Amino acid sequence: MAEERIIRLMKNVPLFARMPDSDVSQVADQCVRRECYRDQVILVEEDVGQTLFIILKGTVKITRTSDEGREVIITILKSGDFFGELSLLDGKGRSATVVAMEESELLTLRRSEFLLLLERYPQLSIELLKVLAARIRQSNFQIENLTIQDAIGRVGAALIHVAEQTGYRRDDGMIIPKLPVQQDLANMAGTARETISRIMAHFETRGLIKREGHRVIIVDFDRFKRDYRKGGVKV
């Protein structure tokens, strides 16, 4: 039987949140625990995949490579998220590369066992569709962000995404405990590393953010989202 800590962490995953603890424990018993170090490549784009990955602890970045060979970060996933499901559903190659951004703890589940779970628990299919729909919406927003907004708007939108994925609210603000390195932010915003430095300084000068080492506080998160979620704000 799976240890209580694993069951508790798995219940944070939307797929398993409504399942009884006893059933989650059975699923956990079929999984293999895996630890990853920072910057470790977990999946490679276009490789054949037969495994679902569940994040118990840590964060990973989902990336693709442009025609020019530049890394583009699609999204950042955290504890409670999962990835690798597309290859399990259609049997095709991986749609992206996944890299650990910090030391992370994962569970892996084989395709055959995952498909049996979907048959046994129809609610899992509904929860899976909800997650996929949310990711499609995020992808649509990111396409709009990269094609319509100016550099400040793109960096602001990237900061919002990081905050929503890894941060926590405090009063009106949002605290990002550990901001990704500038190159990762640049890869999310489709801009240069030097531009990230300049725009972050711009945000700080205007009193929109506070920086304390790797910790960043967005002072009024709702206002920041209104200003930078779409359209961008000109200097």
N, C-alpha and C positions, 0 to 999 in steps of 0.2 A: 504493500500500500504506500502511496506517495506521502512524503512528509508534509506536515501541515503548512509549512512555509510555501512550498511549491503550489499547493492547492489554493492558498490565499492569493498568491501572485497571479495564478491562472484565472481566478475569478475576476481580475481586473481587465481581462481580455474580453471584448464584446462578444466574441463567439461563445464563450463559456460562462458568461455572467449569470445566465438564468438556469444553468444546469445545477442539479443537486450536487453537493460536495462529493457524495459517493461516486457519482458518474464522472466528475472532474478528476477524481483520484484514479479511476480506471483509465481515463485518457492519458493522464500524466504517466502512468505505468508503461504506456506504449511509447512514450517519448524518450529521447536521449538528451541528456543535459550536455551543454557545450559552453565552454568559456572562451572568450575572444579578447585579445589584447588590442590596445589602441592602434588604429591604422591597419588592422588586419582585414584583408579582402575575404569576405564571406561567400559572395556569389560573383560570378563574372557574366556579363551580358552575353547572351546567345548560347551559353552552355546549356546542355540538357539538364533539366531539373526534376527530381522526384521527391522533394522534401519541402515541407512547410516549416517555417521558422517562427517561433514565438519569443518575443523579447521579455524576459523576466526582469532584467536590470540593465541599465546603460542606454546609449543612443547609437543609432546607425544612420548613415546617409545613403540615399538612393540616388545613383548617378547614371548618366549616359554620356557617351562620347560623341561630340559633334563631328561633322564631316571634316572640319579643320583639325581634329584631334584634341579639342579642348574639352575638359570635363565640365558638365552641366549638372548641378545638383537639383534633382526633381523635388525631393522632400527630405525631411528628417523624421525618423520614427523613434519612439521612446518606449519605456516600459509599459506594457499593456497593448502594444501594437504587434502586428504580425506581418510577414512578407513571404513571397515565394508562392502565393496561391495561384497566380495565373498559369504557371507551368503545370500545376497539379490539375487544373481544370481543363486545359486544352492539349496538354501533352507536348507543347512546343518548347523552344528554348527560353531561357531567362530573358525578360524584357529590359533588365537593367543590371548594373553592378551595385553591390552592397558592401559598404566598408564601415567597420566599427569606428566611432568617433572617440570612444573611451573604452576602458575595460568593461565588457558586457557579459551577461549571462543569458544564454538562449536555451530553448527546448526545440528539438527537431522531431517532426512527425512524418513518417513515410506516406507517399501518395495513396497506396492501397488502403492504409488504415484511415487516412483522412476521408476518402470517398465512402468508406463504410460508415464513418461517423455521420456524414451528410445524409445517408439513407436511414440511419437509426434515429437521428434527431433532426426532423425537418426544420425546426426553429433555427438550427445552425445555418441553413441555406438562406433564411430570411436575414439573419444578422450579417452574413457574408455579403449579401446584396447591398445592405445598408452601407457597409464599409466601402465597397467598391463604388457605390454611387457618390459617396463623400469624396473619394479620391479622384473621381472623374471631374467633380465640381472644382476641386483644388487644381487639377491640371488645366482646366479651362481658364481659371483665374490666372494661373501662372503664364499661360500663353498670352492672355490679354495684357498682363503686367509687362511682359518682355517686349511686346510689339507696340504698345500704345504709350506707356508712361516714359517720362524723362528719367535720367539717372537717379535723381533724388527720390522720385516716386518708386522706382524699382528697389532701391536700397531700403526705403521705408517699408515696402511690402515684404521684403525678405526678413526684415527685423520683426515685423508682425508675425510672420509664419514661425520664426524661431521661438518667439515669445509664447505663442499659442501651443506649440509642441513641447516646450521644455520649461516654461516659466510658471509662475504662480502669482495670483493677485494679492495685493496688499492695499486696502483702501481703494483709491482711484488709480493707483499705479500697477504696473506689472514688473515683476522682478525676474530677470534671466540670470540664473545662478552662474552659468558659465557660457559666455558668448563664444560661438565658433570662431576659429582663426579667420583673419581677414581674407585669406585666399578662398576659404569655403564660402564666406558671405559674397565675395565677388563672383564665385561660380553660381551661386543662387540668383544673384541679381543681374547676371550677364554683363558685368562691367569689370574694370581693372582693379587690382588690389589698391593702387594709389587713390582711386576714386572713393573706395570704401573709407579710407582714412580721412579724406577731405570731408565727405558727407557726414560721417559720424561726428567730426569736430563741429560741423555746421549744426547738427541736431543739439549737441551739447551747449554750444554758444547761445542758441535760442531757448535753452532751458527745457527742451523736450525730453532729454535723457540725462542721466547721471551715470558716470563710469567710476567704478571702484575696482581696479584691476580687471579681471575677466568678468566681473559681475556688472550687469547693466540694469538700470532702473528706467523704465519708460514712465515718466511722471504722471501723465494723464492718458491712460491707455485708450479709453474710448475716443477721446479727441484725436489721438494719434491715428487711430484706425479710420476715423472719418476723413482725416486729411490725406492719408497715404494709402488707403485700401484701393482707391481707384483715382486715376487722373493725375496724382502727384501735385505737389505744391512747388511753384517756381520760386527761385531765390529772389 
